[in-house]
Amino acid sequence: MNVHADDFARFEHAGWERVADKYDSVWSSLTRQFISYLINAAGVSASMSVLDVACGPGYVSAAVKQLGAIPTGIDFSEKMIAIAKQMSPDIAFFQGNAQDLPFANSSFDRVLINFGLLHVSQPEQACAEACRVLRSRGRFAFTVWAGPEESPGAKVVNDAIQAHAKMNVGLPEGPPRYLYGEKEECRKVLEQAGFDGSSMTYETRTVEWHLPSMRYLFEAERDAGVRTAGLLARQSPETLEVIRGAIENGIRRYAKGNEFVVPMTAHVVVVSK
Ligand SMILES: C[S@@+](CC[C@H](N)C(=O)[O-])C[C@H]1O[C@@H](n2cnc3c(N)ncnc32)[C@H](O)[C@@H]1O
């Protein structure tokens, strides 16, 4: 498996290895909320074989197993795979690359990716691989974050960064942060990857992310993220303080009792082979 094929892949791989042990406590309260949308939209049912790509700690695999389906999880981070195996010892997890899946053609009934596509250097290649390993009429389903114009939580971080961060800091070029945020563009990519574009469904879902403090979001991005963390790590201490203040200011308006309840939006996309 070549996870070091390009600068962005090297950057992402090193990043996920670094933050793997923080992911569950920091981000899972957000990403897990989309799993039922993903699984329902994909029409997963008992005894289906389901590949969970970029599985992280394996939440999608675990949810699929509860339905009586047969999950296999794959992630390029050795540490994520170790965590997944520890959390769900009865599920098969493998280290592997979304862009070069180690499975034969037509092996699965469903391929699911919960918030993984924007992390691979060539998402269209990951879509083509999903298509290759799916059986005929099998379904590919994934989630991608909606952009700041649709997602209040994304807007808080985006506004702070756009207003204050130095952007030209030598980060490797990756796919757009809000990949496939436009339905017809998404359909085109999926058709080119080999899917039946006319079968595509594209839903936009918003969940409430309950944050215990005003600092939580900034600290999550700085300490447990990968791409934004890379940008933040390359700012001066003064700029970082300004960004922290701006994010906290943005969060303030979502105060509810002792916590902050921030709406976060994503697109849930399903397409058939
Ligand atoms: C945001 S996490 C999503 C984890 C999980 N799917 C969830 O629902 O929370 C992104 C995951 O993608 C994995 N990843 C990134 N690039 C990958 C690649 N090229 N191949 C396989 N996994 C990759 C990372 O290691 C990380 O575990």
The ligand as an SDF file (V2000), in Angstrom:
LIG
                    3D

 27 29  0  0  0  0  0  0  0  0999 V2000
  -12.6410   12.2960    9.4790 C   0  0  0  0  0  0  0  0  0  0  0  0
  -12.0330   10.6650    9.7280 S   0  0  0  0  0  0  0  0  0  0  0  0
  -13.5190    9.7250    9.5100 C   0  0  0  0  0  0  0  0  0  0  0  0
  -13.5530    8.5080   10.3880 C   0  0  0  0  0  0  0  0  0  0  0  0
  -14.8550    7.7320   10.4160 C   0  0  0  0  0  0  0  0  0  0  0  0
  -15.2690    7.3070    9.0810 N   0  0  0  0  0  0  0  0  0  0  0  0
  -15.9820    8.4560   11.0930 C   0  0  0  0  0  0  0  0  0  0  0  0
  -17.1310    8.2140   10.6960 O   0  0  0  0  0  0  0  0  0  0  0  0
  -15.7840    9.2170   12.0450 O   0  0  0  0  0  0  0  0  0  0  0  0
  -11.1500   10.3940    8.2290 C   0  0  0  0  0  0  0  0  0  0  0  0
  -10.4360    9.0550    8.1740 C   0  0  0  0  0  0  0  0  0  0  0  0
   -9.9450    8.8780    6.8440 O   0  0  0  0  0  0  0  0  0  0  0  0
   -8.7460    8.1400    6.9050 C   0  0  0  0  0  0  0  0  0  0  0  0
   -8.0770    8.3250    5.6040 N   0  0  0  0  0  0  0  0  0  0  0  0
   -7.6370    9.4880    5.0660 C   0  0  0  0  0  0  0  0  0  0  0  0
   -7.1030    9.2620    3.8500 N   0  0  0  0  0  0  0  0  0  0  0  0
   -7.2340    7.9310    3.6040 C   0  0  0  0  0  0  0  0  0  0  0  0
   -6.8720    7.1030    2.5050 C   0  0  0  0  0  0  0  0  0  0  0  0
   -6.2650    7.5810    1.4110 N   0  0  0  0  0  0  0  0  0  0  0  0
   -7.1600    5.7790    2.5830 N   0  0  0  0  0  0  0  0  0  0  0  0
   -7.7650    5.2670    3.6880 C   0  0  0  0  0  0  0  0  0  0  0  0
   -8.1080    6.0120    4.7710 N   0  0  0  0  0  0  0  0  0  0  0  0
   -7.8520    7.3320    4.7200 C   0  0  0  0  0  0  0  0  0  0  0  0
   -8.0430    8.7330    8.1180 C   0  0  0  0  0  0  0  0  0  0  0  0
   -7.0170    7.9070    8.6130 O   0  0  0  0  0  0  0  0  0  0  0  0
   -9.2080    8.9150    9.0920 C   0  0  0  0  0  0  0  0  0  0  0  0
   -9.3580    7.7780    9.9100 O   0  0  0  0  0  0  0  0  0  0  0  0
  1  2  1  0
  2  3  1  0
  2 10  1  0
  3  4  1  0
  4  5  1  0
  5  6  1  0
  5  7  1  0
  7  8  2  0
  7  9  1  0
 10 11  1  0
 11 12  1  0
 11 26  1  0
 12 13  1  0
 13 14  1  0
 13 24  1  0
 14 15  1  0
 14 23  1  0
 15 16  2  0
 16 17  1  0
 17 18  1  0
 17 23  2  0
 18 19  1  0
 18 20  2  0
 20 21  1  0
 21 22  2  0
 22 23  1  0
 24 25  1  0
 24 26  1  0
 26 27  1  0
M  CHG  2   2   1   9  -1
M  END
$$$$
